[in-house]
Amino acid sequence: MTNEHIKEMLLELEKTDIDFTVTMTGKESKKVNGLYKPTTHEILIHNMNFKNDNQLMYTAIHEYTHHLINVRNEKNGISSQKDLL
């Protein structure tokens, strides 16, 4: 699974007006599986945390939800909060 493939699958769930990036870090993290950076619209996924693509996509969807909420907040004039973990 590639970064672009993950992004395409997320966009099939819901389109967004503000572009975003997906990056698999190639790392393992004991603290988080992924994170969203609202100021740069980046989804980072610690892909070494997962045993299969379903687990990875679960985290990608979770982080994409942060993006969708951030986009709605920006449209409503609510400023982005600091980067969410």
N, C-alpha and C positions, 0 to 999 in steps of 0.2 A: 504494500500500500504506500502510495506517495503522498506528499503534502497536497498536491493538486487534486488527487483523487479524493482525499478527505474533504477538501474544500467543495468539490463538485457535489459530493453526497450531502454536505450541510446545506448547500444552496437548493438542493431538491426538497429539503424539508421546508424551508422558507427563504424567499429572496430577501435581500437587504439593499438599501440604497447606498450605503457606505461600504466601500471595499474593505476587505480584511485579509490578513495572511495567516496561514497555518504553517507552523514549523515544528517538526519532530526534532527534539534536542539531541537525540542519541544518548541521553543520560538516564540514569535511574535516580529517583528521589524518594527518600523515606518520609518526606513531609507532604508533598502534593503530587498528584498525577499529571496535573496541567495547571495552566493559569492564563488569564486574559489581561492584557494591558490596554485599558480603554483609551489612553492618550495616543497610542500608535495603532490601535485596532489589530493587535497581534494575539493569536492563539498559539501558545507554546504547549507542547505535549511531551512529557517525559516518557517516550515510547519504550524504554527499557523496563518500565514498571509492569508491562502487560505480557500475558501469555498468549493472547490471541487478538485478532482484529476487532472482535465484538467488544472486548473490554476497552480497547483504545477508542472506538467510536462512541462508547458511552461517555467517556471523558470529553471527547471532542464536542459532542452535542451539549454537554453541560457547559463547556466554555463558550460555545456559540450562543447559548442562551444569554450569557453575560453580554456578549456583543449586541444581540438584538435589543436587550434592555437598554444598553448604553446608547444605541442609535435612537431609540424612542425618546430617551431623556434629552439627548442633544436636540432633537426636533422640537421638543417642548421647552427648550431654553434652560434645561437643568444641566449645570456643568458636571463634567465627569469627576467622579471621586478618584482618589489615588488608585493605583493599580490593584486589582482584586486578585486574590490567590484562590 
